[in-house]
Amino acid sequence: MVPEGFVRALDAFEAVLAAVPADRWLSPSPCEGWAAVDVAGHVTAGLLVVELRAAGRPLPQNDPDWREVAGADPLASWREVRARMTAELTPAALDRRVPLAMGIEMTVREWIEQYPLELLVHTWDLARATGQTVVLPADLVDAALETAKAMAPRGREAGMLGAEVPVPGDADSQARLLALFGRDPAA
């Protein structure tokens, strides 16, 4: 069975994606140099990677162009890729061990149990870029924050994350997660 938290994080991203106003796709996102369409394409491309890993197929040599992945209708592109990826997440595929970044290897199930971190942060990025407000599911954020604490130092060393943004001591888990990943939750 596909981990429920993964499915709920996919749903959260899709809800924000579906609500993007047509004139906001080129609006700047909190990711430096990215527009909303780039965030949509990046996250959709991530699902392509999950699909390929689950199917046991090799990854392409180069990252795809995120705007090409998003296509003329980013929501339709997302839904098509999500359906294909979901179809590949069979019990055998979930148990398949796969190599990941930084020399890590785990099962597809273990990987996608941690994947909400990526989805949640970029859900917020897309919402922010397109004038939406999003409150992410607290239980998913709490779990993602624990994963983030463990991986943020290596991500920063690899140049994949910006500097942590300071937040007040009473900040909630969503603000802490975003700040850990270099986002200003108050911006």
N, C-alpha and C positions, 0 to 999 in steps of 0.2 A: 504494500500500500504506500502511495506517495505521502510523505510527511505532511501533515495538516498545516503546519506553520509555513511551509514552502508555498502551498496552495493559497493560503490567506495573504501572504506577502505578494504573490502574483496578482491576486484580486485587488489588493490595495493599489498597486501600481496601475493596473488596468483602469480602475475607477478614476484616477487622476488623469491618465492618458485620454480617456473618453471625454473628459470635461475640458480639454484644452481648446480654447477659442481658436478658430481658424486663422486669425491674424496674429497669433502669438508664437508660431513655430520658430521664428527667427529671433525671439526675445532672448537676451543673455541669461545664462544659468549661473548658479553659484560656482560651477566648475569653470575655472579660468579658461577663456577662449572657446567655450562651448555655448551653443544656443540650445533651446528646448528640443529641437529636432535631433541634435547630436546626443542628448541624454536619451531620448526615445530610441534612437538607433543603437546606441551603446548597450542599453539594457536588452533590447531585442537580440542583438548579436550575442550577448551572454547566453540567452536561451538557445541560440544555435550551437554554442559550445556544449551546453548540457545535452542537447539532442545528439550531437556527434559522439560525445563521451559515452552516453547511455547506449548508443547503437554500436559502440566498439569501433567506430570509424576514425581515421586520422583527422587531426585538425589541419586547416589550411596553413600554409607557410606564413602568410601575412594576414594581419588584421584586415577585416573588410572596411570599406568606407561606410561610416555609420549613417551618413545621409542616404546612401544607396540602400542600406538595410531598412531604414525607416520608410523609404519610398514616398510616393505621392500621398499616400494615406497611412500615416504611422499607426493608427489604431488597427486598420485592416492587416497591415504587415505583422504587427504584434500578435494579433489573434491567430493568424495563419501559422506563424512560427510556434506560438504557444501550443496549438493543437498538435502539431507534428512532434514537438518535444514531449508533450504529455503521453502521446501514443508510444513513444520509445521507453517510457519509464515502467517497464515490466518488472515483475519480481526478480527475474534473472539479471536484468540491467541494473536494478537497484543494488544488487549484491556484487556487481563487477567492481574490481579495484581499478582505480585510475590514477595516473600521475597528475599532479597539480603543480602550481607555481612553487618556487623556492624548494624543490626537492621533496615535497610532501606527497604521500600516496594514501588514499583512503577509498572506501566504497562510494559509489554514486550516492547511496542513501545518506551516508555521513556527510558528504559534501553538500547535498541540497538541504540537509538539516541546518547547516550553517549559512546557506545562501541568502536567507532573508536579510542578513546584514546588508548585502549589496543592493537588494531590491528596496529596502526601506530608505536607505540614505538617498538613493536616486529618485525614489518617489517624492521625497521632500524637495530635492533639487528641481524636479520637473514642476512641482506645484509652485515653488517659489518663482521659477522662470515665467510661469504663465498666469501669475496673479491669483493663484488658488491658496487656500489655507488648508493644511492637512494635519490631523491629529492621528498619528500612527498607532496601531494596536499596541497597547501598553505591554502586554505579555510578550509579544514578539520583540518589542524594543528592549525589554529587560534582558531577554536571551541574547539578542544581537549585541547588546552592550558588553556582556561578558565575553563573547567571541572577539569583539572589537578591542577590548583591553589587552587580550592576548596577542592579537596580530598587528595592532597599530605600530608598535616600535619597529617591527620588521618592514612594514609597509612604508614607514617614513624613511628608513635607511635605504630602501630600494627606490625612493623618489616617487612613490605612488600616492603619498598622502602629504598634505600641507601641514603646517604647524598646528598644534592643538590650540583652540580658541578658549580663553578663560571664560568660565561661567560662574554665577553666584553659587555659594555653598548649598542653597536650597533649590537649585535647578532640578527639574524633573529628568527622568531617564532619557526622554527624547532629546532634550537640550544637551545632555551630557554626551549622548551618542553622536549627535551632529558636531558638537564642539571637538570631540576626540578625532573626528575625521576632517577637521579644518574648516568646518562651516560655522558661521555666526548665526545661531538660532534666533537672535534678536534682530537680525538685519531684515 
